Amino acid sequence: MAKPRKKADDWWRGAVIYQVYPRSFQDTTGDGMGDLRGVTKRLGHIASLGVDAIWLSPFFKSPMADMGYDVSDYCDVDPMFGTLADFDAMLSEAHRLGLKVVIDQVISHTSDQHPWFVESRSSRTNAKADWYVWADPKPDGTAPNNWLSIFGGPGWEWDGVRKQYYMHNFLMSQPDLNFHNPDVQEALLKTVRFWLDRGVDGFRLDTVNFYFHDKKLRDNPPHEPDPDGVGLDAPDVNPYGMQTHRYDKTQPENVEFLRRFRALLNEYEGRMTVGEVGDGARSLKTVAEYTSGGDKLNMCYTFDLLGPDFTAEHVRKCVQSFQRAVTDGWVCWAFSNHDVNRHVSRFIKTPEERERVAKLAVTLLSTLRGSICLYQGEELGLTEADLAFEDLRDPYGIRFWPAFKGRDGCRTPMPWQRSEAHSGFSTGKPWLPVPEEHSRLSVDAQEKVSGSVLNHYRATLAFRKEHETLHDGDMSFLHSNQDILAFTREKGGEKLLFVFNLTREKAEFVPAKSLKLGEPLPVPGFGAKLKDGTIELDGLDMACVRI
């Protein structure tokens, strides 16, 4: 029988989660790469923002072909990042500061240097022969089917020892695990228990819909546009987007595995999961399936708000689509992460808009119903770094250059101190350069400026915490023209109207006469006017009114 839930178990509902990319956060050894001691050193900064948790991108042992998303040991820290003792110290300090700690779990695939794969590829008869997705070639020697890799080329790689192909959704050095084998599931859940026992508070599940594949290895059909879809699978320079990925991911067997994962977490108090769903136009349907019933994932996030659109129409469509599809689940919204161009660069039309857009974006994000993720550096209003080809480290960007520059531009080191070498990130040469424009926006340069983006983030997150309705209150959209985003948030005795003008022109919003407007509520950084029942907005402006 399931244990009765405590309110503390639901800390993730409406939480603000700050993503740390450890390689680029803070270096304490001078080798040019961030480490766990660096994370510990800067936890005070994260706590000062008013967030509830941190999410750590992978720090596990890895050959780093995909910057740690190719794991060779799920239960150890890569020496680049430190030791298990460093992790424990970081976890302890985070908890002392009131921060939960969520770690990445990359279990759809491993590194080809993982001992499991080394054994699996050694023969067709070893104990782990069926732990990965192996298949015979077609009679003409070609791959078993038409599945593609997100990182370019076929989703299959030939192995001369077994004289078979193995499947890889990403790099050829990232072979996919065979989740149809119950021993694989058991081994992976054992690694999850290892981190639960160390005290982590939750898991961000990388590519959570990629775990299972179609046993019959059927070909994917060509891409079928969905007029209701808003998801993104891959940049348009990548042929991966030319298929409907019906058989290489999002298989029905995945649901039962997620139940097993949740059952394990339920043995511990206050633990959570947030799943990354990359499923094109089907993403919201997948999120609904994976978060319904209270027995699978706690919440998911999609790529819907990680594209170039920053319009009322797009935000409304994304949120309403989620509301229709997901009736008893929960969502985590984000504008940026380690895989996409920084949202300030995606949303601005001129460089002069950078600060205004940065402030408006976090205000909008903080007023949506759901949990939210912030990505390191966005609290400084950082733009996407423009890197030379010779500086790239991301295999995705190197593969598709120059049409697609990859993900390095959002992964450059965090700038801490304006006057220090490499902005205080490292005493050595950083693994990626620190752009001068980022150095000018460093933490210490913004710390004492009352109107800085950094202090706006602090004030906005404090505003969110002050109003319980923004934590998990109901959300309803009001009729408006396409250029105005208007919605209410309501819980208990509080009901708030939010109006956003995401255009560059002045605008007015006239609510229905049945809506009795009260006094405007001061929102950090914005001061729209209420005049004779009309809300007057400047370009890139917003207002909040009690109703």
ABEGO torsion letter per residue (X at the ends): XBBBBBAAAAAABGBBBBBBBAAAABBAAGAGBBBAAAAAAAAAAAAAAGBABBBBBBABBBAGAAGGABBABAABBBAAAEBAAAAAAAAAAAAAAGBBBBBBBBAABBBAABAAAAAAAABAABAAAAABBBBBBBAAGBBABABBBAAEEBABBBBAAAGBBBBBABBAABBBBBAABAAAAAAAAAAAAAAAAAGBAEBBBBGAAAABBBAAGBBBBBBBBBAABABBABBAABAAAABBBAAABGBAAAAAAAAAAAAAAAABBGBBBBBBBBAEAAAAAAAAAAABGGABBABBBBAAAABABBBAAAAAAAAAAAAAABAABBBBBBABBAABBBAAAAABABAAAAAAAAAAAAAAAAABBEBBBBBBGAAAGBBBBBBBAAABABAAAAAAOAABAEAAAAABBBBABAABBGGGABABBBABBBBAAAAAABAAAAAABAABAAAAAAAAAAAAAABAAAAABBBBBBBBBAABBBBBBBBEABBBBBBBBABABBBBBBBBAABBBBBBBBBBGBBBBBBGGBBBBBBGBBBBBBX
